[in-house]
Amino acid sequence: VEFVDRYRVLMPGVKPAYKQEDLRGTCRRIAEAVLGRDDDWQMGKTKIFLKDHHDMLLEIERDKAITDKVILIQKVVRGFKDRSNFLKLRKSAMLVQKTWRGYHCRKNYG
């Protein structure tokens, strides 16, 4: 359960552990996708036995995946903020232009 919860970010579309029916198969798919089909790691009945370099590789890949997700969230939030600011500035500029044009027309033709 802990393995799926911790490393499911490495495979898109993997549900959380409490929604899984086949946790063992999900663990195997995650491990094979990241570590390959080597004989250096094994699955027991309730545990996955990894060497130190496999554990480090999983952590590095997890860190990269989480960093990518964080960057995506930051990009969307910054885009929303900048777009809102741009729309506010454009609305203000249009108000100034509209007021100036009205004043100019009244001054010249009135």
PLY file of the C-alpha trace (Angstrom):
ply
format ascii 1.0
element vertex 110
property float x
property float y
property float z
element edge 109
property int vertex1
property int vertex2
end_header
0.00 0.00 0.00
2.77 2.43 0.92
4.70 1.65 -2.26
1.70 2.43 -4.49
0.86 5.59 -2.55
4.44 6.82 -2.71
5.38 5.94 -6.29
2.10 6.14 -8.21
3.16 9.58 -9.48
5.64 7.75 -11.73
2.86 6.19 -13.81
0.01 8.40 -15.00
-3.44 6.97 -14.50
-2.67 4.85 -11.44
-5.39 5.20 -8.82
-4.68 5.68 -5.11
-4.08 2.51 -3.12
-7.46 2.55 -1.40
-9.18 2.42 -4.82
-7.00 -0.42 -6.12
-8.19 -3.98 -6.36
-4.87 -5.47 -7.51
-2.20 -3.77 -5.40
0.36 -6.45 -6.12
-0.02 -6.06 -9.89
0.13 -2.28 -9.61
3.34 -2.51 -7.57
4.82 -4.85 -10.18
3.87 -2.51 -13.05
5.40 0.52 -11.31
8.60 -1.37 -10.47
8.94 -2.79 -14.00
8.31 0.60 -15.59
10.99 2.35 -13.53
13.46 -0.40 -12.67
13.03 -2.71 -15.65
12.62 -6.46 -15.54
15.93 -7.12 -13.81
16.51 -9.86 -11.31
17.94 -7.31 -8.87
14.59 -6.71 -7.19
11.95 -9.15 -6.03
8.39 -9.09 -4.81
7.40 -10.99 -1.73
3.86 -11.53 -0.49
3.67 -8.17 1.26
6.94 -6.40 0.43
9.13 -5.37 -2.46
12.80 -6.10 -1.92
15.02 -3.49 -3.53
18.72 -2.80 -3.53
19.93 0.62 -2.42
20.51 1.91 -5.93
16.96 0.89 -6.94
15.54 2.74 -3.97
17.61 5.79 -4.87
16.51 5.58 -8.51
12.85 5.41 -7.48
13.28 8.43 -5.22
15.05 10.44 -7.93
12.33 9.63 -10.48
9.63 10.47 -7.93
11.30 13.79 -7.18
11.47 14.62 -10.90
7.81 13.74 -11.41
6.67 15.82 -8.45
8.85 18.74 -9.57
7.28 18.58 -13.04
3.78 18.65 -11.51
4.70 21.59 -9.27
6.08 23.52 -12.24
2.88 22.83 -14.18
0.73 24.13 -11.30
2.92 27.23 -10.95
2.72 27.86 -14.69
-1.08 27.69 -14.69
-1.43 29.92 -11.62
1.02 32.50 -12.97
-0.74 32.50 -16.33
-4.10 33.05 -14.65
-2.69 35.86 -12.52
-0.99 37.57 -15.45
-4.07 37.18 -17.66
-6.28 38.73 -14.97
-3.84 41.62 -14.59
-3.71 42.13 -18.37
-7.51 42.18 -18.65
-7.73 44.71 -15.82
-5.14 46.96 -17.47
-6.86 46.66 -20.86
-10.20 47.59 -19.32
-8.62 50.63 -17.64
-6.92 51.72 -20.88
-10.18 51.40 -22.80
-11.96 53.52 -20.19
-9.31 56.26 -20.49
-9.49 56.11 -24.30
-13.28 56.22 -24.30
-13.32 59.19 -21.95
-10.71 61.05 -23.99
-12.51 60.41 -27.29
-15.79 61.65 -25.83
-14.15 64.78 -24.46
-12.33 65.43 -27.74
-15.52 65.04 -29.83
-17.50 67.33 -27.52
-14.73 69.94 -27.59
-14.38 69.96 -31.40
-18.04 69.69 -32.40
-19.88 71.31 -29.52
0 1
1 2
2 3
3 4
4 5
5 6
6 7
7 8
8 9
9 10
10 11
11 12
12 13
13 14
14 15
15 16
16 17
17 18
18 19
19 20
20 21
21 22
22 23
23 24
24 25
25 26
26 27
27 28
28 29
29 30
30 31
31 32
32 33
33 34
34 35
35 36
36 37
37 38
38 39
39 40
40 41
41 42
42 43
43 44
44 45
45 46
46 47
47 48
48 49
49 50
50 51
51 52
52 53
53 54
54 55
55 56
56 57
57 58
58 59
59 60
60 61
61 62
62 63
63 64
64 65
65 66
66 67
67 68
68 69
69 70
70 71
71 72
72 73
73 74
74 75
75 76
76 77
77 78
78 79
79 80
80 81
81 82
82 83
83 84
84 85
85 86
86 87
87 88
88 89
89 90
90 91
91 92
92 93
93 94
94 95
95 96
96 97
97 98
98 99
99 100
100 101
101 102
102 103
103 104
104 105
105 106
106 107
107 108
108 109
